[in-house]
């Protein structure tokens, strides 16, 4: 696999390269890692980009920063997986804007790189797998993610792809087995669909990005929708819902915290003068004083810029509070967040939805940290096709029993109660919630 690292700091390039090499040795992968020190230099290397499967970009580079570099590269190579790496959390929203696959913090790289690479390699293997078929038109090789859907027509199956249509004499059941674990779902006896191209499933109809509408039988509908939600994630009972007063108090608390974050961000304007002071100290030969000043300023900037920004004050407040809780408990996070300024939920519903799901993830991750010393939470929160998608994935010490997307709670366990509160919000908006758990990992996906 060809991997590119672009970072203007040689120490950071070496650290990431070493981590990737260690991962490759551990997992028995062969990586060809190429390093670049600027976005301008990288954008000129077209042959390297064409051969690249995975690009790690530092955001805070001199000259062309990582965001501009990512935007330029994604315009020409839209399927290239880009991972943004930075020291500051509040660039996560910018990562969403340039369609980055992942956003990683430099301080957490040692803890997050293995899980991140596991996911990325699985994604590459799934979507970019080259398949060869003997079509009526001849033997043709296709990437799995170029196939939109397959439809049975008379005695043949027709592949509808981005390169055209191809016919094959092969049963759909056989094709379904061949496409297992590649992101395809059997929507109908006559249709096998790449979930990458689904925009929505509702009213027993599946709508694709091409405008094609595929009927989903009632007997198959629940399973198809569940598979789609788990794919998108990365997946009326009102028991113990917060009292109105408690809701208001918690919302006020989050709003107070958001005001603090806004105040911190305003202070960033003062750093221009402080940088000027550092330049003066260096010019006058006071290098020790300049170094000391720089170290203090760097620490202060890290604190000021650690806030997650989604363009929604209440969402920001909840996420930032939970993120700080993760830091205190030594839990790493891999996240993908989007612009949520147009989210239509009530403030108390946002608190119920995010707090319960993240509290559960943090609580379970704490147990894992005590056992193994390491835990990583995967968080996705963004809007796609006018739908809010919230997905959280966290490690567990033991399998949680789930029945009909409801947790079978043990005595004294509030995990299930919190999720019932989430379900109440989901039901109110006619959304969907899917829970999944095995011996190692718990997943919750909400789509509203």
URSULNOR-V29323 format. One record per backbone hydrogen bond with DSSP energy under -1.0 kcal/mol. NH is the residue of the N-H (numbers start at 0). CO is the residue of the C=O. E is the energy in kcal/mol with one decimal. If there is no record, write none. Layout:
BEGIN
NH,CO,E + NH,CO,E
END
This chain:
BEGIN
2,31,-2.5 + 3,53,-2.3 + 4,33,-2.7 + 5,55,-2.7 + 6,35,-2.3 + 12,8,-2.1 + 13,9,-2.4 + 14,10,-2.3 + 15,11,-2.2 + 16,12,-2.6 + 17,13,-2.7 + 18,14,-2.1 + 19,15,-2.5 + 20,16,-2.4 + 21,17,-2.6 + 22,18,-2.1 + 23,19,-2.7 + 24,20,-2.4 + 25,21,-2.3 + 26,22,-2.6 + 28,23,-2.7 + 31,0,-2.8 + 33,2,-2.6 + 35,4,-2.7 + 41,37,-1.9 + 42,38,-2.4 + 44,41,-1.6 + 45,43,-1.6 + 48,44,-2.0 + 49,45,-2.4 + 50,46,-1.3 + 52,1,-2.5 + 53,1,-1.4 + 54,80,-2.6 + 55,3,-3.1 + 56,82,-2.9 + 57,5,-2.6 + 58,84,-1.6 + 60,58,-1.7 + 65,58,-2.0 + 68,64,-2.3 + 69,65,-2.8 + 70,66,-2.3 + 71,67,-2.2 + 72,68,-2.4 + 73,69,-3.0 + 74,70,-1.4 + 76,72,-3.0 + 79,76,-1.7 + 82,54,-3.3 + 83,101,-2.3 + 84,56,-3.3 + 85,103,-2.1 + 89,304,-2.0 + 90,87,-1.1 + 91,88,-2.0 + 94,90,-1.7 + 95,91,-1.4 + 96,92,-1.6 + 97,93,-1.5 + 98,95,-1.4 + 99,94,-2.8 + 100,81,-2.7 + 101,81,-1.2 + 103,83,-3.0 + 105,85,-2.7 + 107,104,-1.1 + 108,105,-1.1 + 111,107,-2.2 + 112,108,-2.6 + 115,111,-2.6 + 116,112,-2.7 + 117,113,-2.4 + 118,114,-2.1 + 119,115,-2.5 + 120,116,-2.9 + 121,117,-1.9 + 122,118,-2.2 + 123,119,-2.7 + 124,120,-3.0 + 125,121,-2.1 + 126,122,-2.8 + 127,123,-2.4 + 130,141,-3.4 + 132,139,-2.5 + 134,132,-1.1 + 134,137,-1.8 + 135,166,-3.1 + 137,134,-1.3 + 139,132,-2.5 + 141,130,-3.1 + 143,128,-2.1 + 144,126,-2.4 + 145,142,-1.5 + 146,143,-1.4 + 147,159,-2.5 + 148,159,-1.4 + 149,191,-2.8 + 150,157,-2.2 + 151,189,-2.3 + 152,155,-3.0 + 155,152,-2.1 + 156,167,-2.5 + 157,150,-3.2 + 158,165,-3.6 + 159,148,-2.9 + 160,163,-2.2 + 161,145,-1.9 + 163,160,-1.0 + 165,158,-1.8 + 167,156,-2.2 + 169,167,-1.2 + 174,170,-1.9 + 175,171,-2.7 + 176,172,-1.6 + 177,173,-1.9 + 178,174,-2.0 + 179,176,-1.2 + 181,178,-1.7 + 184,192,-2.6 + 186,184,-1.3 + 187,190,-1.4 + 190,187,-1.3 + 191,149,-2.4 + 192,184,-2.9 + 193,147,-2.4 + 194,182,-2.8 + 196,193,-2.1 + 197,194,-1.3 + 198,206,-3.1 + 199,206,-1.4 + 201,204,-2.3 + 204,201,-1.3 + 205,213,-3.1 + 206,199,-2.8 + 207,211,-2.6 + 208,196,-2.6 + 210,207,-2.0 + 213,205,-3.0 + 215,203,-2.6 + 220,216,-1.4 + 223,219,-2.3 + 224,220,-2.7 + 225,221,-2.1 + 226,222,-2.5 + 227,223,-2.2 + 228,224,-2.4 + 229,225,-2.4 + 230,226,-1.9 + 231,227,-2.6 + 232,228,-2.0 + 246,242,-2.7 + 247,243,-2.3 + 248,244,-2.6 + 249,245,-2.6 + 250,246,-2.6 + 251,247,-2.7 + 252,248,-2.1 + 253,249,-2.3 + 254,250,-2.7 + 255,251,-2.5 + 256,252,-2.0 + 257,253,-2.3 + 258,254,-2.0 + 259,255,-1.7 + 260,256,-2.2 + 261,257,-2.4 + 262,258,-2.3 + 263,259,-2.3 + 264,260,-2.3 + 265,261,-1.8 + 266,262,-1.2 + 267,264,-1.2 + 268,265,-1.5 + 269,266,-1.8 + 270,267,-1.2 + 273,269,-1.4 + 274,270,-2.6 + 275,271,-1.7 + 276,272,-1.8 + 277,273,-1.8 + 278,274,-2.2 + 279,275,-2.0 + 280,276,-2.3 + 281,277,-2.2 + 282,278,-2.4 + 283,279,-1.9 + 284,281,-1.6 + 285,280,-2.6 + 286,284,-1.5 + 289,285,-2.1 + 290,286,-2.7 + 291,287,-2.4 + 292,288,-2.5 + 293,289,-2.6 + 294,290,-2.3 + 295,291,-2.0 + 296,292,-2.4 + 297,293,-2.7 + 298,294,-2.1 + 299,295,-2.1 + 300,296,-2.8 + 301,297,-2.2 + 302,298,-1.5 + 303,299,-2.5 + 304,300,-2.7 + 315,311,-3.0 + 316,312,-2.3 + 317,313,-2.4 + 318,314,-2.8 + 319,315,-2.9 + 320,316,-2.1 + 321,317,-2.5 + 322,318,-2.6 + 323,319,-2.2 + 324,320,-1.8 + 325,321,-2.3 + 326,322,-2.3 + 327,323,-2.4 + 328,324,-1.6 + 329,326,-1.5 + 330,325,-3.0 + 331,374,-2.4 + 333,376,-2.6 + 334,102,-1.0 + 335,378,-2.1 + 337,380,-2.4 + 339,309,-3.2 + 342,339,-1.8 + 349,345,-2.0 + 350,346,-2.0 + 351,347,-2.2 + 352,348,-2.7 + 353,349,-2.7 + 354,350,-2.1 + 355,351,-1.6 + 356,352,-1.5 + 357,353,-2.5 + 358,354,-2.9 + 359,355,-2.0 + 360,356,-1.7 + 361,357,-2.8 + 362,358,-2.7 + 363,359,-2.3 + 364,360,-2.2 + 365,361,-2.3 + 366,362,-1.2 + 367,363,-1.6 + 368,364,-2.6 + 369,365,-2.0 + 370,366,-1.4 + 371,367,-3.5 + 372,368,-1.9 + 376,331,-2.5 + 377,392,-2.9 + 378,333,-2.8 + 379,390,-2.7 + 380,335,-2.5 + 381,388,-2.0 + 383,386,-2.7 + 386,383,-1.5 + 388,381,-3.1 + 389,445,-2.8 + 390,379,-2.9 + 391,443,-2.3 + 392,377,-2.4 + 393,441,-2.3 + 395,439,-1.6 + 402,405,-3.0 + 407,400,-2.5 + 408,406,-1.3 + 412,409,-2.2 + 417,413,-2.2 + 418,414,-1.5 + 419,415,-1.5 + 420,416,-1.6 + 421,417,-1.7 + 422,418,-2.5 + 423,419,-1.8 + 424,420,-1.5 + 425,421,-2.4 + 426,422,-3.0 + 427,423,-1.8 + 428,424,-1.3 + 429,426,-1.4 + 430,425,-3.0 + 431,446,-2.3 + 433,444,-2.5 + 435,442,-2.3 + 437,440,-2.0 + 441,393,-3.0 + 442,435,-3.3 + 443,391,-2.2 + 444,433,-2.4 + 445,389,-3.0 + 446,431,-2.5 + 447,387,-2.3
END
